[in-house]
Amino acid sequence: MRFPRSPIRRAALACAAAAVMSGPAVAQDAQGDPVAGAAIARDVCASCHAVAPGEMDAPMVEAPPFQAVADAPGMTEMALYAWMTSSHPTMPNIMLDRGALRDVVAYVLSLRTEGEGG
């Protein structure tokens, strides 16, 4: 068996592993509150990401706008949990508690433009 060597492949593998490992625990949680998630996003994420609906100009070019994340093909709740709970070289390790994480995921998914995303 060959293991991924590139940082991108390692990150993808880490995201997949996080999704598998966190899936059952996350799936048992109640739905998040997108209004609370929007407030958390403004407080915690907006210094790097564009977080408002339709906003596409992020303060940091490397940080994807939440609208683009929501509209990404195949974007799912589980994919967001996996992405947000794995470390990334260009992102600080912000640790949200389970409730806050659930709320931010609900907020991002609430931004989905009809017909886009997963």
PyMOL commands that set and color helices and strands:
alter all, ss='L'
color gray80, all
select helices_A, chain A and resi 7-28+34-45+66-71+77-84+98-110
alter helices_A, ss='H'
color red, helices_A
deselect
rebuild
show_as cartoon
